[in-house]
Amino acid sequence: MSCLVLLCLLPLALGQNIVQNGNNGSLELLEYTLNHYYQGPAQTLNGLTPNGRYKVEGWVKLLNDKAGQLGQNIQLEMYFDLDTGKKAYIPVGGHPLASSSDGWIHLTGDFNAPSGGIKSSTVYYQGPSPGVNFVVDSVSVTPLVANTHWRAESDATIERIRKSDINFHSGGISDNQVEIDVIQTNKSFAFGTAVKCCDYLNGDQRYIPFINKHFNGAVTENALKWTSLEPQKGNSNYDVPINTIKKLRSNGVEHWDVNNENLHGFWYQNTLNDRDYNLDIFRNAHQAGPNVKMFPSDYSVVLTEEHRDTIAQAGFPIWVTELDVINADEHKRADWYEISSQGVLWSPGCLRSYINAAGQRYIDLTKKQWMANENHILSQSCKNFKDRGFHGEYTIKVKVNLKEVPSLAQ
């Protein structure tokens, strides 16, 4: 695999000085001070392929903090000058509220190069604010090879983390003409969506049963956001989200919001001058519901393999939230639904009078392929057998001569 390794960045920032102790063991690094946050050190690249996928990583260290600011937003970005005359900016990795006490910060992420002709491309740092000195090190751009085995690997992961053996033992009955039906009624795996509250409470009557039938988790879209709850100061109304949540729960759809999209906004931290206020929000929510799983839900979050490994080592489950699959080909969108995380929340779409190929694939997966429905005849299965089933709730039916005998299902 070829790798474009960038160890020296073009000096597009001002105020450069030599400092010691690079992150990768180098002895000399340039110290930067910016006049504008977007004028960070940069390097022009050659040879990037249109539509190619690449991994970018680099290190940054702040040498001082700025009075009156909780932290700095640091980004690694890609810039493309295209043959069409257009320009493209792609953020690939970032760290919010960075401070000098963080030491060396590792920024990493993936990106797809734009389609069409590329005149030039540049990788560059964006941030911190003017007046904050910093050093960077070990920047690299690496081509990523498409994983042609992703479907088999996904199926293997699903088999390992979402299924278990179900053991059956029969006794005291003749195995002649005895059948056992194993029927899954509910999933443990979460399939959720963002619910349009007004439609769910009083809207199109096709929408309500569709949500109840095809999802077991939900969020109330924007209904619990401040602007919806209190559009005018001192005039709060919680009726719409509370009534929606009650209706969802009465239909077996679970719901929990802590602080939506808190990775992209820092209003609370900046207003209260408390860098860790998001942690306090989760602590308070945990006190109110100690048995409820709580997740940071956000958009435009790309988990690299390194990110996933770090989260897994900490013992945290990974849910996909606000899943948007963007592709003009609905069949290709459908392929992305076969994923192997521990929960999925789709972004809401408009109510349609038909279900396209992507929707049909989702229904087929969640209602058929990922739900157990087995039949066993004891004379063929022997008296002891096992099924491999998806985690969830099941109903067992025992039939003798085609007639169900409820007392035999224990």
C-alpha positions as CSV (number, residue, x, y, z in Angstrom):
1,M,0.0,0.0,0.0
2,S,1.4,3.4,-0.9
3,C,1.4,6.2,1.6
4,L,1.8,9.9,1.3
5,V,3.7,10.8,4.5
6,L,4.0,14.5,5.4
7,L,6.6,15.1,8.0
8,C,7.3,18.8,7.1
9,L,4.4,21.2,6.6
10,L,4.6,24.3,4.5
11,P,5.0,27.4,6.7
12,L,1.7,29.2,6.0
13,A,1.4,30.3,9.6
14,L,3.3,33.2,11.2
15,G,5.5,33.4,14.3
16,Q,7.5,30.2,13.8
17,N,10.1,29.2,16.4
18,I,12.1,26.0,16.9
19,V,10.9,23.9,19.8
20,Q,12.1,20.5,21.1
21,N,10.5,17.1,21.8
22,G,8.3,16.0,18.9
23,N,5.6,13.5,19.4
24,N,7.3,10.9,17.2
25,G,10.8,11.4,18.8
26,S,11.9,14.1,16.4
27,L,14.2,16.8,17.9
28,E,12.9,19.9,16.2
29,L,9.5,21.2,15.4
30,L,8.2,24.6,14.2
31,E,6.1,26.6,16.6
32,Y,3.1,28.4,15.0
33,T,1.0,31.4,15.9
34,L,-2.0,32.2,13.6
35,N,-3.3,35.6,12.5
36,H,-6.6,33.8,11.6
37,Y,-7.8,30.4,12.8
38,Y,-8.0,29.1,9.2
39,Q,-4.4,29.9,8.3
40,G,-2.9,26.8,9.9
41,P,0.2,25.0,8.5
42,A,-0.5,23.2,5.2
43,Q,1.0,20.8,2.7
44,T,0.0,20.5,-1.0
45,L,-0.5,16.9,-2.2
46,N,-0.1,15.2,-5.6
47,G,-1.6,12.0,-6.9
48,L,-4.9,11.8,-5.0
49,T,-7.4,9.8,-7.1
50,P,-11.0,11.1,-7.7
51,N,-13.4,9.2,-5.6
52,G,-10.5,7.6,-3.8
53,R,-10.8,6.9,0.0
54,Y,-8.0,8.0,2.3
55,K,-7.1,8.1,5.9
56,V,-5.6,11.3,7.4
57,E,-3.9,11.6,10.8
58,G,-1.7,14.1,12.6
59,W,-0.7,15.3,16.0
60,V,-1.0,18.8,17.5
61,K,0.0,20.3,20.9
62,L,-1.1,23.6,22.3
63,L,1.7,25.5,24.1
64,N,-0.5,28.0,25.9
65,D,-4.2,28.8,26.6
66,K,-6.2,31.9,25.9
67,A,-7.8,33.9,28.7
68,G,-11.6,33.9,28.5
69,Q,-11.8,30.8,26.3
70,L,-12.5,27.3,27.7
71,G,-10.6,25.6,24.9
72,Q,-9.7,25.6,21.2
73,N,-11.4,23.8,18.3
74,I,-8.6,22.1,16.3
75,Q,-9.4,20.6,12.9
76,L,-7.5,18.6,10.2
77,E,-9.1,19.6,6.8
78,M,-8.7,18.7,3.2
79,Y,-9.0,21.4,0.5
80,F,-9.5,20.6,-3.2
81,D,-9.3,22.9,-6.3
82,L,-11.3,21.2,-9.0
83,D,-11.1,21.3,-12.8
84,T,-14.7,22.7,-12.8
85,G,-13.5,25.8,-11.0
86,K,-15.2,24.8,-7.8
87,K,-13.5,24.3,-4.5
88,A,-14.2,21.6,-1.9
89,Y,-13.5,21.6,1.8
90,I,-13.7,18.4,3.8
91,P,-13.2,18.2,7.6
92,V,-11.5,14.9,8.4
93,G,-10.6,15.0,12.1
94,G,-11.1,17.4,15.0
95,H,-10.8,17.9,18.8
96,P,-13.1,20.5,20.5
97,L,-12.2,22.4,23.6
98,A,-8.5,21.5,23.4
99,S,-6.2,23.0,26.0
100,S,-2.4,22.9,26.7
101,S,-3.0,20.4,29.5
102,D,-4.1,17.8,27.0
103,G,-0.6,17.4,25.7
104,W,-0.2,15.8,22.3
105,I,-3.6,15.4,20.6
106,H,-4.1,12.8,17.9
107,L,-6.4,13.8,15.1
108,T,-7.6,11.2,12.6
109,G,-10.4,10.5,10.1
110,D,-11.3,9.2,6.7
111,F,-12.6,11.0,3.6
112,N,-13.6,10.4,0.0
113,A,-11.9,12.6,-2.6
114,P,-14.3,14.5,-4.9
115,S,-15.3,13.0,-8.2
116,G,-14.0,14.5,-11.4
117,G,-10.7,16.2,-12.1
118,I,-8.6,17.4,-9.2
119,K,-6.2,20.3,-10.0
120,S,-4.7,20.4,-6.6
121,S,-5.3,19.2,-3.0
122,T,-4.0,20.4,0.3
123,V,-4.1,19.0,3.9
124,Y,-4.0,21.7,6.6
125,Y,-4.7,22.5,10.2
126,Q,-7.5,24.9,11.2
127,G,-7.4,26.5,14.6
128,P,-6.6,27.4,17.3
129,S,-7.5,31.0,17.9
130,P,-4.9,33.8,17.2
131,G,-2.7,34.1,20.3
132,V,-2.4,30.4,21.0
133,N,0.9,28.9,20.1
134,F,1.1,25.3,19.0
135,V,3.2,22.6,17.3
136,V,2.2,19.8,14.9
137,D,3.8,16.5,14.0
138,S,3.6,13.3,12.1
139,V,0.9,14.1,9.5
140,S,0.1,11.4,6.9
141,V,-2.4,10.7,4.2
142,T,-2.8,7.0,3.4
143,P,-4.9,5.4,0.6
144,L,-7.6,3.0,2.0
145,V,-8.3,-0.3,0.1
146,A,-11.9,-1.2,-0.2
147,N,-12.9,-4.2,1.9
148,T,-14.4,-6.7,-0.5
149,H,-15.2,-9.1,2.4
150,W,-17.3,-6.6,4.4
151,R,-20.5,-8.6,4.0
152,A,-19.0,-11.9,5.3
153,E,-17.4,-10.0,8.1
154,S,-20.6,-8.2,9.0
155,D,-22.5,-11.5,9.0
156,A,-19.9,-13.1,11.3
157,T,-20.1,-10.1,13.7
158,I,-23.9,-10.3,13.7
159,E,-23.7,-14.1,14.4
160,R,-21.3,-13.5,17.3
161,I,-22.8,-10.5,19.2
162,R,-26.5,-10.6,18.3
163,K,-27.3,-14.4,18.5
164,S,-27.1,-17.2,21.0
165,D,-27.9,-20.8,21.3
166,I,-31.4,-21.8,22.4
167,N,-31.4,-25.3,23.9
168,F,-34.5,-27.5,23.9
169,H,-35.1,-30.7,26.0
170,S,-38.3,-32.7,25.6
171,G,-39.5,-35.5,27.8
172,G,-42.7,-37.3,28.9
173,I,-44.3,-37.1,25.5
174,S,-44.2,-39.4,22.5
175,D,-42.2,-37.9,19.7
176,N,-44.7,-39.2,17.1
177,Q,-46.4,-36.2,15.4
178,V,-45.0,-33.7,17.8
179,E,-44.0,-30.3,16.4
180,I,-42.3,-27.4,18.2
181,D,-42.6,-23.8,16.8
182,V,-40.0,-21.3,17.9
183,I,-41.3,-17.8,17.1
184,Q,-39.4,-14.6,18.0
185,T,-41.8,-11.8,19.1
186,N,-39.5,-8.9,20.0
187,K,-35.9,-7.9,19.4
188,S,-33.3,-6.9,21.9
189,F,-31.4,-5.2,19.2
190,A,-32.5,-1.6,18.9
191,F,-34.0,-0.3,15.6
192,G,-35.1,3.3,16.1
193,T,-36.0,6.5,14.3
194,A,-36.6,10.1,14.9
195,V,-40.3,10.6,15.3
196,K,-42.2,13.6,13.9
197,C,-44.3,14.3,17.1
198,C,-47.2,16.1,15.5
199,D,-47.6,13.3,12.9
200,Y,-47.3,10.6,15.5
201,L,-49.9,12.3,17.8
202,N,-52.5,13.5,15.3
203,G,-51.1,13.0,11.8
204,D,-51.5,10.6,8.9
205,Q,-52.9,7.3,10.2
206,R,-50.4,5.4,8.1
207,Y,-47.5,7.0,10.0
208,I,-48.5,5.9,13.5
209,P,-48.8,2.1,12.9
210,F,-45.7,2.1,10.7
211,I,-43.6,3.5,13.6
212,N,-45.1,1.1,16.1
213,K,-44.6,-1.9,13.9
214,H,-41.1,-1.3,12.5
215,F,-39.2,0.4,15.3
216,N,-38.6,-0.4,19.0
217,G,-36.7,2.8,19.8
218,A,-37.2,6.5,19.1
219,V,-36.2,10.1,19.7
220,T,-38.6,13.0,19.4
221,E,-36.7,14.8,16.7
222,N,-36.6,18.5,17.7
223,A,-39.5,18.5,20.2
224,L,-37.2,18.4,23.3
225,K,-34.9,21.2,22.1
226,W,-35.0,24.5,23.9
227,T,-36.5,26.4,21.0
228,S,-39.4,24.1,20.8
229,L,-40.1,23.8,24.5
230,E,-39.7,27.5,25.3
231,P,-40.0,29.6,22.1
232,Q,-40.6,32.7,24.3
233,K,-38.8,33.2,27.6
234,G,-40.9,32.1,30.5
235,N,-43.5,30.4,28.3
236,S,-42.7,26.6,28.4
237,N,-44.8,23.8,27.1
238,Y,-43.8,20.2,27.4
239,D,-47.1,18.7,26.2
240,V,-46.1,17.6,22.7
241,P,-42.9,15.7,23.6
242,I,-44.3,14.2,26.9
243,N,-47.5,13.0,25.2
244,T,-45.4,11.6,22.3
245,I,-43.1,9.7,24.7
246,K,-46.1,8.3,26.6
247,K,-47.7,7.1,23.4
248,L,-44.4,5.6,22.2
249,R,-43.9,3.7,25.4
250,S,-47.5,2.4,25.5
251,N,-46.7,0.8,22.1
252,G,-43.5,-0.7,23.3
253,V,-41.2,1.9,21.8
254,E,-38.5,3.1,24.2
255,H,-37.1,6.6,24.3
256,W,-34.4,8.6,26.0
257,D,-32.8,11.9,25.3
258,V,-30.0,13.4,27.3
259,N,-28.4,16.3,25.3
260,N,-28.8,16.0,21.6
261,E,-25.8,16.8,19.3
262,N,-23.6,17.9,22.1
263,L,-20.4,17.1,20.2
264,H,-21.1,20.0,17.8
265,G,-22.2,22.6,20.2
266,F,-20.8,24.1,23.4
267,W,-23.3,26.7,24.5
268,Y,-23.7,25.3,28.0
269,Q,-20.0,25.0,28.6
270,N,-19.2,28.5,27.3
271,T,-22.1,30.1,29.0
272,L,-21.4,28.4,32.4
273,N,-17.6,28.5,31.9
274,D,-17.5,24.8,32.7
275,R,-15.6,22.6,30.2
276,D,-17.1,19.4,31.7
277,Y,-20.7,20.5,31.9
278,N,-21.8,17.7,29.5
279,L,-20.6,15.2,32.0
280,D,-22.8,16.8,34.6
281,I,-25.8,16.5,32.3
282,F,-25.2,12.7,32.0
283,R,-24.7,12.3,35.7
284,N,-27.9,14.1,36.5
285,A,-29.8,12.0,33.9
286,H,-28.3,8.8,35.4
287,Q,-29.5,9.8,38.8
288,A,-33.0,10.2,37.4
289,G,-32.9,6.9,35.5
290,P,-30.1,4.7,36.8
291,N,-31.2,1.7,34.7
292,V,-31.5,3.5,31.4
293,K,-28.8,3.3,28.8
294,M,-27.6,6.8,27.8
295,F,-25.8,7.7,24.6
296,P,-24.3,10.9,23.1
297,S,-26.3,11.2,19.9
298,D,-24.8,13.2,17.1
299,Y,-24.4,13.6,13.3
300,S,-21.4,13.6,11.0
301,V,-19.4,11.3,13.3
302,V,-17.1,8.9,11.5
303,L,-15.7,6.0,13.5
304,T,-12.4,4.7,12.3
305,E,-11.1,1.3,13.3
306,E,-8.9,3.0,15.9
307,H,-11.9,4.9,17.4
308,R,-14.0,1.7,17.6
309,D,-11.1,-0.2,19.3
310,T,-10.8,2.6,21.9
311,I,-14.5,2.6,22.7
312,A,-14.6,-1.2,22.8
313,Q,-11.6,-1.3,25.3
314,A,-13.6,1.1,27.5
315,G,-16.5,-1.4,27.5
316,F,-19.0,1.0,25.9
317,P,-21.6,-0.2,23.4
318,I,-21.7,1.5,20.0
319,W,-25.0,2.6,18.5
320,V,-25.4,4.2,15.1
321,T,-27.5,7.3,15.5
322,E,-28.8,9.7,12.9
323,L,-28.0,7.3,10.1
324,D,-28.2,8.9,6.7
325,V,-27.3,6.8,3.7
326,I,-26.7,9.2,0.8
327,N,-26.7,7.6,-2.6
328,A,-28.8,8.2,-5.7
329,D,-29.1,4.4,-6.1
330,E,-31.6,3.1,-3.6
331,H,-30.3,-0.5,-4.0
332,K,-26.8,0.7,-2.9
333,R,-28.4,2.5,0.1
334,A,-30.1,-0.7,1.0
335,D,-26.7,-2.5,1.2
336,W,-25.6,-0.2,4.0
337,Y,-28.5,-1.4,6.3
338,E,-26.7,-4.6,6.9
339,I,-24.5,-3.3,9.6
340,S,-23.3,-4.9,12.9
341,S,-23.3,-2.3,15.6
342,Q,-25.4,-2.7,18.7
343,G,-28.2,-0.3,17.8
344,V,-29.4,1.8,14.9
345,L,-31.4,5.1,14.9
346,W,-32.5,6.3,11.4
347,S,-33.0,9.9,10.6
348,P,-36.6,10.7,9.7
349,G,-37.8,10.9,6.2
350,C,-41.0,12.2,4.6
351,L,-44.0,10.0,4.7
352,R,-44.4,8.4,1.3
353,S,-47.3,6.5,-0.3
354,Y,-44.8,3.7,-1.3
355,I,-41.8,1.9,0.1
356,N,-38.7,2.0,-2.1
357,A,-36.0,-0.7,-2.4
358,A,-34.1,0.5,0.6
359,G,-37.2,0.5,2.7
360,Q,-38.2,-3.0,1.5
361,R,-34.7,-4.3,2.4
362,Y,-35.0,-2.8,5.9
363,I,-38.3,-4.4,6.4
364,D,-37.1,-7.8,5.1
365,L,-34.0,-7.7,7.4
366,T,-35.8,-6.6,10.5
367,K,-39.0,-8.7,10.1
368,K,-37.7,-11.8,8.4
369,Q,-33.9,-12.3,8.2
370,W,-33.2,-10.9,11.7
371,M,-36.2,-12.6,13.4
372,A,-36.3,-16.3,14.3
373,N,-39.2,-18.4,13.1
374,E,-38.4,-22.2,13.3
375,N,-40.3,-25.4,13.2
376,H,-39.0,-28.7,14.5
377,I,-40.5,-32.2,14.3
378,L,-39.2,-34.3,17.1
379,S,-38.8,-37.4,15.1
380,Q,-36.4,-35.5,12.9
381,S,-34.7,-33.3,15.4
382,C,-34.5,-35.9,18.2
383,K,-35.8,-35.1,21.6
384,N,-32.9,-32.6,22.4
385,F,-31.9,-29.9,20.0
386,K,-30.8,-26.3,19.8
387,D,-31.6,-23.3,17.7
388,R,-29.3,-20.4,16.9
389,G,-31.6,-17.3,17.6
390,F,-31.4,-13.6,17.7
391,H,-31.5,-12.0,21.2
392,G,-35.1,-11.1,22.2
393,E,-38.4,-12.5,23.4
394,Y,-39.8,-15.7,22.1
395,T,-43.0,-17.7,22.0
396,I,-42.8,-21.5,22.1
397,K,-45.7,-23.6,20.7
398,V,-46.0,-27.3,21.0
399,K,-48.3,-29.1,18.6
400,V,-49.5,-32.8,18.8
401,N,-51.1,-34.1,15.7
402,L,-51.2,-30.5,14.4
403,K,-53.1,-29.2,17.5
404,E,-51.5,-26.8,19.9
405,V,-51.1,-28.1,23.5
406,P,-50.2,-25.0,25.6
407,S,-49.5,-27.1,28.7
408,L,-46.5,-28.8,27.0
409,A,-44.6,-25.5,26.4
410,Q,-42.7,-24.8,29.6
